[in-house]
Amino acid sequence: MQLAAVLWDMDGLLVDSEPLWTVAEVALAAELGGTWSDQLKAAIAGTRLDVAVPAILEHYGCETDAATIAWASGWLLSRMIHLYAENPPLLPGVPELLAAVHQAGIPQALVSSSYRVLVDAVLAHGVGPFALTLCGDEVVHGKPHPEPYLTAAARLGVDPAGCVVLEDSTAGVLAGEAAGCAVLAVPSVPGVTVLETGRTLVRQSLAAVDLAMLQELVAG
């Protein structure tokens, strides 16, 4: 099978934004009367706010009613919008791989668990090109559900089996695998582990990944 499309995650894979999320999460933990936990960070990596925020509140023994979830979600979003204005840098290997896939005429999509307001803040810095962007608040089910990647493939008009998903989190890898895509994982959060299979590879950096590797992964 030929490589039909490359589907990129954003936070921790495309841009080095996880340290910014940690700044916001540490501050939220302090607001809730606790200290941030690396174990919690690994558990919520790659998930939407509607999954991550209740998990954070429960971890710190807080109420998880709708009003408290809405407050904490808004608090994190507001802090992240401010932090994203700092233009989080692209991770190693990203510019080269984006360019190689583009020059080969293969469509690329950005499929993120972050909400549109945060994705647009990153895209405003000229990241791309992407034929499609799909955000966490634009699907019914977020990662690890396959809906985000199935939706992206459908909108691109390609078979999910011909797509390679680029991910850094367990939730994202599970979403890509469940969608029937090949997956290349570059874990960015300590404690996140990904098992290799015939259609899932793990690398330490996208600097070690090229177009030929993606084509071989799909064909394999």
N, C-alpha and C positions, 0 to 999 in steps of 0.2 A: 504493500500500500504506500502511496505517495503522501508526503507531508502536505496537509490541506490548510492548516492554520496553526498559529502559535497563540496560546491564551495565557496572558500574564496576570499573576497576582500583583498587588502594589506594595503594601507595607511589608518591609523586611525582605523583599525580593527584588522589586524594581528600585525603590528608594530606601535609603537608610533612615527610616522614620521610627523604627522601634525604640531607639533611645528617646525620641520625643514623646512617644506614648508612655514610656516609663516615667518621664518627668511629670506628666499629667496624672498618671496612676499613683505615683508616690504622694503627690499633693492631695489626691482624693482620699487615699488611705488615711492621711493625717487629718483630713476633714472628718473622717468617720471614726477617729480616735484610735487608729492602729498604725502599724508600719507595713510597708509593701512586702509582698511575698513573691520570691522568684518562682516558687512552686505554683502559685496562683497564676502568674504570668504565663507559664508554660501551658497551663490548663485552658486558658481563654484565648491563646494565640490563634489568630485567623478567624475568630468568630465575630458576629455582628454585635452591636451594642445591646440588642434585645436579649442576647444570650450572655454576653460578658458582664453587663451591669448587674443583673440579678445574682450572678455567681459572686461578684465582688461584694455585694451587700450581704449575702448569706455568709460569706467567709468572715466578715467582720461583725456578725451577729446583729445586723440591722434589719429593719422591716423591709419586706420585698413587695409592698403594696404598689399599686399603679402610680400614686403620687410620688413616692420615694424613688421609684425607678425613673420616672420622668425627670425629677430633679437631678439625680446623679448623671443621667444620660446627657441632659442639657449642660451640666457642669463640665463634663468631659469634652463635649463637642466644642463648647466655647473656648476652652483652654487649647484644644488641638487646632482650631482655626487660627488662633494667635501664633502657635508654635510653627504651623505649616508656612506661615509668612516668611519664615527664615530660609525657605527653599531647601528641603532635605536633599542631600546629594544622592546622585545615582550610585548604586552599588557597583563594585568592580565587575567588568565584563558586560554590563548592561548596554552601554552605547554601542559597543562593537557588535553584540548579538542583534540588537534592534536594527542596526544598519544592514547587517548581512541578510537577515530575513526579509527586510524591505527590498533590498536590491535583487533578491531572488523572486520577487513578485508574489510572495506568500502573505496572505492577510494576517494581521495581528489584532488581538482584542485585549483590552484591559478589563479584568473581571475581579472586582475588589469587594471585600466585606465592608469596607468603609462607606459611609454615606456620601451622596453626591456632592455635598458642600465641601467635603475634604478631598475627594477625588479631583474636583475642579480646581481646588487650590494647588494641587500638584501639577495638573495639566497646564495651568496658567504659566508655569515656568518653562513651557516648550517641550515637555517630554513626549516622545512618540517617534514615528506616526502610528496611530491606531485607527483601524477601520471602524471600530466599535468600542464604546466604553459602557460597562454595566456595573452598577453599584449595589451595595447591600440593601439600600432602601428601595430598590427597583425590582425586587423579586419577592415572592411570597415566602420562600424557604431559603435561608442562608446556608452557607457551608457549615457542616459537612454534607448537607443535602446536595444532590447533583444538579438541582435546578439552575444555579448560576451558569455552570459550564454547558449544560444542555441548551439553555436559552441563547448563550453566545454563539454556539455552533449553529443553531437553527437560524439565527439572524444573519450569520455569515453565509448560510446556504451550504454548509459542509457537513460531512459525516463526522460525528464525535470521535470515531475510531481513527480518523486521519489527523486528529489534533494532538498537539503536545501541550500539556498544562505545565506552567512553571510556577512552583509553589515553595513556601518556606515553612508552612505549618501543617500539623497533623490534620486539622479540620479541612484545609485546602486540598491536601493530598487525597483524603478520603472522598471529597467531592469530585475531584478529577477522575479517580478510579471508578467511582459509582456511575459517572457519566459515560464510561467506556473509553476515556481518553488515555493516551500514554502520559506519564507524569515524570518530570524531572524536578527533584526536590533539592533545595539548598537551605537546610534549617538555619534559622537566624537567632532563635531564642534558646538559651540553655535549658536543657530538660526535654526539648522536643526531639523525638526519635522517629525515624521513618524506616520501614523495612523495604529492602529492594525486592522486586519481583521481575518477571520477564518484561513487564511494561512500565515499571517504575524504577528509575535510577536515582541515586543520591550522590551529589557532589558538594564539595566544600565551598565552591564559589562559581559564579557564572563565567568567571575568567577562564575556567577549565572546560567551558562548553562552547561548541561551535555548531554551525548549521548542519554539517555532516552527522554529528552526533544525534541531533534531533531527527533527522531523516532516518537514521539507522534504528532509533528507538521505535518509531512508528512502524517501520518495515519488519522489525524483529518479532 
